[in-house]
Amino acid sequence: MQNYESTEAFARNLDEQDSLKHFRDKFYIPKQANGDDALYFTGNSLGLQPKLTREYIEQELKDWETFGVEGHFHAKNPWMPYHETVTKSLAKIVGAQEQEVVAMNSLTVNLHLLMVSFYRPTATRNKIVIEAGAFPSDQYAVKSQIQFHGFAVQDSLIELKPRDGETILRTEDILQTIAENADSIALVLLGGVNYYTGQKFDFERITKAGHAAGAIVGFDLAHAAGNVTLQLHDWNVDFAAWCSYKYLNSGPGGIGGAFVHERHAVSFELPRFAGWWGHEKETRFLMGDEFVPIKGAEGWQMSNPPIFQLAALRASLDVFDEAGMENLIAKSRNLTNYLEFLLSEIETDRIEIITPSDENQRGCQLSIRVKNADKSLFKAISMRGVIADWREPDVIRVAPVPLYNSFADCWKFVEILKDCLK
Ligand SMILES: Cc1ncc(COP(=O)(O)O)c(C=O)c1O
């Protein structure tokens, strides 16, 4: 850890030196009742609105007004191939080839659609491995897939649990569970960064272990996309899905994303649910009755995509491109390390950070466990202008986001927390 100091002057000095500090002005920061900026730490739940978003959406409203249906071809950014405008930036963010990613639907829908192709259980190999305490939607999705295929959840679901007295999973335990069930696992599906603890998993080793066991390996990147360095292609991950309303700032209910590794995406052996937008582009409008999938992740599309949502995502990704993912990660680590340092300086036994202290095992989120699940602390900081969130049973999550949070935000937050702990 760097030699940090818990003074306001030190925090402001870090902000002065921050080469990304001007990016904060590219976002709308919610205000407190007194007109000051709120201390917004929930970019892991809903990212803030880039100022560019309105312009991009208004362009589409204008083009719709001007061209009607012809906007599919004559809009400034024609709607027919509009989803392609975000592909390059998304591919950079998740570490993929362009043909391996597509923006479509929303997260849980994409998890289901990808499981249609990638969860192909047999009488002997039908188990799915997830984290115990995975986000509820993921649990519902995998359990319903198991049942849909006629298997019983208690037989086919393996939940990875931390050791007694521990809160995060050890990689060696994950690998061991996979090895021990090598004959029966069909799919390993983990949240790349766990929504509750903020733990980032070792994608590469888990993928390797899953493949060695003869299983498919997928990741839910809700808390990883735009937050941590991803190399999905090189890590050989089979598939992944994410939402874009968290770190990717595309707005509430924003369009999701999907990754299908090249080795699956260009072969047509996998079964899939088909729709016309996944059909080969050159012949889509011949209106034939035989489905010919597009090569690549685009072949998993079903419907023509929501242009306004794509416009919002495009605006945000332009900001990402300008900032550069590597620069963002470097700042993110510094911000989170600083926040961790400030928290560690508080003299109290009422809170503890459960997120791994190793910066390679987390993104920007820190999960603060409150002893005795006392929600009054969360309510008290909320009253003082902190926007964080409470996750049952006992955690306050705070995520300093490098695009718009400052070191001074972290310092102010911890001062408020200290006060409220008194
Ligand atoms: C890890 C994880 N999975 C799934 C979801 C559900 O996302 P959606 O409502 O976009 O399907 C969320 C939403 O926060 C999430 O954090």
The ligand as a Gaussian input file, in Angstrom:
#p B3LYP/6-31G(d) Opt

LIG

0 1
 C      -24.705000     -10.204000     -10.623000
 C      -26.018000      -9.809000     -11.209000
 N      -26.695000     -10.713000     -11.961000
 C      -27.897000     -10.415000     -12.498000
 C      -28.494000      -9.184000     -12.289000
 C      -29.832000      -8.913000     -12.883000
 O      -29.737000      -8.054000     -13.947000
 P      -30.944000      -7.786000     -14.967000
 O      -32.076000      -7.237000     -14.175000
 O      -30.383000      -6.750000     -15.897000
 O      -31.269000      -9.057000     -15.637000
 C      -27.817000      -8.207000     -11.527000
 C      -28.421000      -6.894000     -11.294000
 O      -27.987000      -6.090000     -10.511000
 C      -26.559000      -8.553000     -10.957000
 O      -25.888000      -7.686000     -10.194000

